[in-house]
Amino acid sequence: MTAQIPVITPHTNRQRIAIIGSGIAGLSAAWLLSRDHDVTLYERAEKPGMGIYSVDIPWADKSTSIDIPLRVFTPAYYPSLMRLYRDAGVHTETTNHAAAYADADNRLFFHYGNLQLGRLSLSFPKLLNGTLLKQHLHTFRRLQQHKNSTALQQQRFGDFLLQHNLHSDYSRQILLPALATVCTCDYDDVLAYPADILVNYLTCGVMKDGLMRASGGVDEVVAQLLESAVTLRTATAVERIEEHQHSVSVFSAGQQDSFDRVVIATQPHHARQILSTLPAARQRCQQLEQIPVVESRMQLHTDQSLLPASRVPLAPVSYFLPGDENRPEATVDLAKAIGHLRNGPAILQVWNPLRAANPQSVLADVTFSRPLVTLHSRQAVRELRRQDASQRILLTGSYLCDGIPLLDGAVESSLRVAHLIGSSRAW
């Protein structure tokens, strides 16, 4: 994903800026802007939004914080995030996300491991399925052959698979479950994605570069991005905003504050709600309405009885595929995936739990929302991205990228905002 950021001469005047929302988009915008401007960050939860669902659990005679969901990234697809973390002093480490796939009877039918050689990740089979391996190699050859085709921009991913005879057992049983987990959505939603977005992701190098995370998790990210002088207002829901000729008023908890700019760093449906009372924002609201948002459920527990049996050490990630669901159940054993938790008891983070874990083993159970991309929503996003330096109300968020709405898209959009307002930290 390459950020196409306009080169704008930074403004010299110091401005008062309100940022609404403290996910990675709001946090990165705050870090980029706070050296040159007075930034107030609003968050309706009790703590900054990127770590809103994190939980502390006992570990080695102390407690450790577990991120929910686990934030991982691959260098080739996350250049803006990697640069932000490096500049802000966030340390990173490799993680092991090798995977195992189990059928409706919880029996493994595909299983591989990862060999880490520095930053290089080499996969090797633990349970060899010759048919699926052959289809895997064929699929990725085709993906590489077509990754630069402009026709993919007007084609759904499902149509691409059909056109190139790639709707195989591998696609249905391996590729779609993995993509559904990455995009946090249904199989039907994956098939409706613009083909170029998913082809670019699959061929960007994720298979050889592997995945990484912030070494200290979300807590370190939040601490480093808020190290500058940012006024943080948690447990403060923004009720509405009003735009004036030379300022914008923010109303929250019975209080009114005036700012030169407001940056809305929330999910698109929340941004639409904030803008809904402004007559001048009617077109923006209509465009935001065209961006679909879906809910996901994630559970943290220690019930190992739900893991598939394996004759060799089980990979850190396991997929349960009952066959009649539109999403997989994807489990990450954090004790195998994360460095400082390794060699300890299993801690299982499950996206889309389809089976009931032992209630006494459950540490957390949360729901969250994520935006999707369709051929239809893509045009609305392109219109929303056309912001300029004269606007007092700006938008940022992962949904504003031209790719999968992940961490990097959020940082990329905040970079655009930082360039428009003026920032000596923006690259």
N, C-alpha and C positions, 0 to 999 in steps of 0.2 A: 504494500500500500504506500504510495508516494504522495506526500502532502503538497498540494499546489497552493502555496500561500502567497498572496500578493505582497510585494515589497512596498511598504508605506513608511514614510519618514515619521518617526515617533513624535508625538506632541510634546511640547516642552512644559505645558502647564500641568500642575498636579491636580488631579480630579478626585472627587469623592465617588466611590463606586460601590454599589451593592451587588452582591452575588447571591442568588437564591438557589440553594441546593449545594450540598457538600459531598457529592459523589466524586469520582475522579475528574469529571469535567469541571466542577466547581472548585475543587482543590487545586487543579493545575492552573485554572484561570487566576485564582487567588495568588499562587506562587509567582506566576508570570507578571502580574500587575502590581504586587504589593511593594516592590522596591521603588516604584515611581509614583504610586498613587495611594490614597487612603482607602483601604478595602474593608468592607463589613460583610461577613459571610453569614447568611441566614440558613439555619437548619431546623426543621420541625421536630426531629428526633432528639433524644437526650444526648447524643454524641455525634460527631461528624459522620455523614451518611455512608462513606465507604466502609466503615466498620460497624454499621448499625446492628448487624446480626452476629457479629463475632461473640464468642463465648469463652470464658476462662474455665479451664479444667485442671484438676490436680495432675501434676507430672513431676516425677523425680523429686519428691519432698518440697515441691513448690508448685505454682500454677503457671500455665502457659495459655496464650490466647490462640484460639482456632478461628481462622477466617471462614465465614460463610457468605457467599460461595468462595471456594479457593480461587484466588486470582493468579492465573498462569499465563505465560505469553511465549511466543517464539520470535527470535530476533528479526528474522526477515519480514515478518508481517506487522511488527510493532516498532518501527524505527523512531517514531515521535515519542512513544512511551520510554524506549530505551534511552533516548537523549535526555528526556525530562528526569528520569531516575538518576542518570549519571551526573547531570548538572546540579540536582538537588541533594546529592549525596546519599541516595538510596542504594544500599548494597543488594546484589542479586546473587542467586545460586541456581544451579541446574536441579531439575526434579525428574523423577522417573515416572513416566506415564505409559509404560508398556501395558498392554491390555489382554484380557481374556474374554471370550464370548461364550455364553451359555444359552441353551435352548429352554423350552417351556418346562422341561423336567430338571432344569438346573444342571445339565450335563454339558461339559465343555465341548465345543466343536472347532474352536480356533483360539490359539493361544501363542503369544510371542513375548519375548523379553527385549530389553534394551541394554546394550553395552555402551557405557559412557566413556569416551576417550576425549578428555578435556571438555570442550563445548560441542563435540561431535557425538551424535547418538546413532549407534548402529543396531538395527533390529535383527533378531534371529528367532527362528521358530522353536517353540516349546512343545507344541502339538501340531504336527504337520498335516495339513489338509491339502493334498496336491491340487484338487480342483479349484479351491478358493485361492490358493497361492498363484496358480496360473492366471485366474481371472483378475487378481490384484495387479500382476505385472502387465497384463493386457490393458486394463483400465488406465493405469498411470502412463503407459505409452501413448494412449489416445489423448489423455489430458494434456500431456506435453506437446503433442502435435497441434492441438487446437487452441492453446492458451492465449495466443496473440490474435485470434480471429475476432474482428469487429462485429461479426454476426452474432456473437454470443451476448452482446449487450442488449439485443432485442429478443432473446430466447430464454425461456424458462429452463432451469436445470433439468427438470424431469424430461422435457422435450429433447434436450441435448443427449441425455442417456439413451432415450429411445432411438433417436436418429443415428447414433453411432453404435447401436446394438450393445449397450453397456448396462441394460437393465437385467443384470445377471444375479445369481445367488450372492455373489460378493457385494454387489451394490445394495441389495435388499438387507443382507444380514450383517454386513461389516461397515460399508461406507455410510449408509443412511443413519444407522444408530450413532456413529461417531459425529456426523455433521449435525444431527438433531441435538446432541449434547453440547457441541460448540456453540451453536446458534440458539440453544435453549428453546426449542420449539418442536412442533409435530413433524412427522415425516412429510405430510402434505405441504407444510410450510417450506420445508427444505426443497421439495420438488418445484415449488413456485418461485424460489429465489431466482434473480437474474443469473444466467449461467456463467457469465464472465466472472462474477464475484466469487463463486464457489470454486471455479476452475483456477482462478488466480490464487486463492487460499491454498488449495491442495497442491499446487505446483511451486509455491513460494520457497520451499525448503524445510517445511515443518517436519517432513519425514526424516531428514538427516540432522537438522539442527536441534530437534527435541524441544522441550519446554523448560521455562525458567519461572522463578517467582522472586519477589522481594524477600531477602533473607529473614528480615524481622516481621514479615507479613504486613497486613494492613496497618497495624499500629505504627510501624516504622515509616510507612508511606505518609500517613497522616501527620506524624510528628515532623518529618522533614519538609513537607510541603507547607506546613503552617509555622515554620521557624521564623519567618519574617513577621513584621508587625501587622497582623491581621486581627480585626475585632471579630471574634467568633460569638455568635448568638445561637446557642442550641436551645431546643425545646421552644422554638419561636416560629410559629407558622405564619407565613405571609398571607394576609387576608385579601389584599388587593393592592394594585398600584395605580397611580394617576400620573399621566404625562402632561407636563406644562411646557411653556415655550423654552425655558432655560433650565428645567430641572425635572426630576421624577420623584414623586412621593411614594414611600413604601409604608403601608399600614400593617402593623402586627401587634397583637396583644394590647390593643387599645392605644398604641403609640404610633405617631407619624414622624417619619424621618425623611429628609430631603437629600437627594443625591444628584450628581451630574449625569451619571449613567446607572443603568440596571442591567445586569447580565443574568438571564434566566438559564440555570444549569440543571434542569430537571428533565424527567421523562417527557415525551411530547404531549401526552394527555394532561399532565400537570401544567406544562407550559401554556397549553390552550386554555386551561381554566384560569390561570393568572391573567392572561391577556383578554379574556372574554368580555370584560367590562369596558374595554377601550375601543371606541368606534373606529379609530384609525388602524386597528389591528385585525379587522374583520377578515381580510384576505389571508393574513398569516394564520389565523385560527382555522380557516377552511383548509389550508395546506397541512397544518398539523393534524387535522382530523383524518387525513388520508394515510397517515402512518399507523399501521396496525401495531398493537401492543398486546402481548400474551403473558399470562401468569405461569409461574413455575413454583413447584414446591421442593424444598430441600430439607433433609433430615440428617442429624448427626447422632450416631449411636455406636454401640460396641457389640452388637449381636452378630457374632461370626457364623452362626448357624445358617445365615442366609447366603453365605459365600459358596460358590461351586467347589466341589471336591477336586483336588488336583494331585497327581503323583509327584509333581515337581513344585517348587515354591510358586505360589500363585502370583501373577502380575499385580501391580498396585491398582490397576483399573479393571473392573469387571462389569460386563454388560449382561443383564438378564433380559431375554427376548421371548416373552410368552407367545408371540405370534399373532395375537388378536388386539394388540394395543397400537396406538398411533405414536407412541413414544417408547423408548427403551427405559429400563431402570439402570442407571449408571452409578456405580459405586467406586469411590476412591478410598483405598486404605492409606490414610495419611501417615501411618507409621512406616509404610514402605516408600511413599512418594516424597516425603519431606525429610531433609537431612537431620535436623535436631530431634525428630520424633522416631527415627529409625531404631530398630531393635527393641522397641517397647511394645506394649499391648496394642492390639488393633483398634484404631479409631476410624470409623467408617462414615464418610460423607456421601450421602445418597441423593442424587438428583432424580426426581420423579419416582419416589418410592411406590412400588406396586404391591409389595408384600408388607405385612405388619411385623415390625421388630418387637422384641420383648420390651414391654413398656418401661421396665426398670432400667433398660439399657439406653433409653433415649435421652440425649443431652440437649437437643434443640430441634425445633420443627418450625420452619419459616416459609413464607411465600414472598415472592418478589416478581416484578414485571420487567420485561425486556421488549424493545422494539424489534420489528421485523422489516425485511426489505422485499418488495415486490416490484414488478415492472411498472405498476401504476404509482406506487408510493415514491419511486425513484425520481420521477419528474417533480413531485411536490418538494422533495428534499433539495433538488437542484435550485428550485425557486427560493427556498428558505435560506440557502447558502449565499444568496446574493445580498449580503449585508454591506453597508458602507459606513464610513467614518462619521457621517452626519447623523446617524441614528442614535437616539439616547437609550433605546431598549434593544439589546442584542441577545441572541440565542446561542447556546453552546450545548453539546451533548453528543454521545456516540452515534445517535441516529442521523447526524448531519454529515457523516462521512459517506464516501462512495465505496463502501465495502461492508463486511459484516460489522454490525454495531458492537464493537468490543472496546477494550481500554484504549487502544491506539486511536480509534476514531474520536473518542472524547477529547484526548489530548490534542489531536490535530485541529479539532474545531475550536478549542480554547486558544490555540496558537493564532488562528485567524482573528479571533476577537482581540487578542493582545496586540497584534499588528495594527488593527483598526484604531484602537484606543491609544496605543503608544507604550512600548515596553522595552527597556534595555536588556531584559532577560530573554526576549523572544529571538529565536534563531531563524 
